[in-house]
């Protein structure tokens, strides 16, 4: 059973967590790369550490892990 | 509000708006997605009682993690130093563990739908009516305060129109709570918890790097404020005048650590409702333990940014000079409450800024949905079903839950506009909550642990505690510092001490009146107390088969970490 969203539903609550963080990671990662490698860093403190790129990468990895681990499975779909 | 006088702090880039819009899309999608699994009253009001310990635990801690609280306590950390962390540690952890290990079995096995519902089972209809009406009123007003606070923050940070912010927040929350009830609220709260960390954790990390580590930050704070007391949690609590908050250790331990904390975390239905959604007794006991473990980490994203803001220096001078709301002027344009937005803007460029703002929006919406879903449950079960329409169908009560969600939100919007017209109302609404929580804890804990407590004792104790709390509040508002000195037993006490001691006295009055009246009246037969009171109830086995599955084992781990943290920052 998918956790948290009701009996027989396909998508687990953890899938929502993974999907949102993965989406944000996929938005931030290329943007951070464009800032870093295109020399478009914003005028923030410690911008030399390229936080948008690294944070985007972290969210992508976290989101991908959760989205994969809790992805809708065949047996869950069959139950609906 | 003086904050309105300042120009907006920043603006959003297209990527920030994209991140914000994605969040709104997910929230609304969740509401529609879970609607099909939300047909019965058990599903609408208690999420079908099928949540795991992790989901119930994260939702339990997240329901309390509204942005009003995040921004307020970050500001308090700037104003009072690390003492603000007491509200996250001694002011939460012991109470959360007590709820999980001692009180949850009674809430859970009594199969009550709400805290007023437990009072009805234990003390009768009068106690339930008093508790339900006061709780319903408070939640609806608090939801309005949250709504206005969100609108104000969006205006200050981004220059958004107040009406736009109020209505977009209200419509979004109404849609997903009406559709999916508590289940929808819980899912969004878990997502919001992750989002808050994703949006806010970068600030303390980069702040510590800029400050040169924790030891350097401590030295810089001592240099900026002129003494080292801002980074010690206990060593400065010997007397009211030796710490920036103007409290002493008795107020922190007994007022905050016992009464305020236990009152909030064990009897405020807004948070207890999340745990009641657990799918079995072990999950119900584990959920507060898991919540406590995460609660201990929250000062990292709330208190630390305030301390970093306080300690940052440039050429030997503080970078920021924040003041109270009433002291904002052209020379000091920012108030304490703007610590978190200022730190976000300092370290986060486009994209990350959008993530941080989305985390704040999510926090505000969580504050609203928590209040609205709790209101709808208490209205439907403890007022409508108990006193207005006792024999309707289950389907009718679900419909009433949806209607009361909508009605509650309309009243909240009206409250938000009322607060916008007279800002001082906001302080009174927040104070109102404190009137009921401490006495309610007295009634519930005596009801659970003392078989001799009677219905009359429970009702009169609750009433006496509440009236005494309101009286002390009025006395200190009219009597000023002299009155405060009487309540806190010290002329050095500051306003923060008033809340702690008022809670302590009102709890003691509630307990005393309950005991005296109970001893003068006839108790219920023991057979009627089964499942409700310690000593009359055989606690069922929670199904834990080995040490790793036992809630008490994890509670011990959490409490040990709690002591270690307090020693490190002593």
Interface residues (C-beta under 8 A of the other chain):
Chain A: X3 X4 X5 X6 X7 X8 X9 X11 X13 X16 X17 X19 X20 X21 X23 X24 X27 X28 X31 X32 X35 X41 X42 X43 X44 X45 X46 X47 X49 X51 X52 X55 X56 X59
Chain B: X15 X18 X19 X22 X23 X26 X30 X33 X34 X36 X37 X38 X43 X48 X50 X51 X52 X55 X183 X186 X187 X190 X191 X194 X195 X198 X202 X206 X209 X210 X345 X346 X347 X348 X349 X350 X351 X352 X355
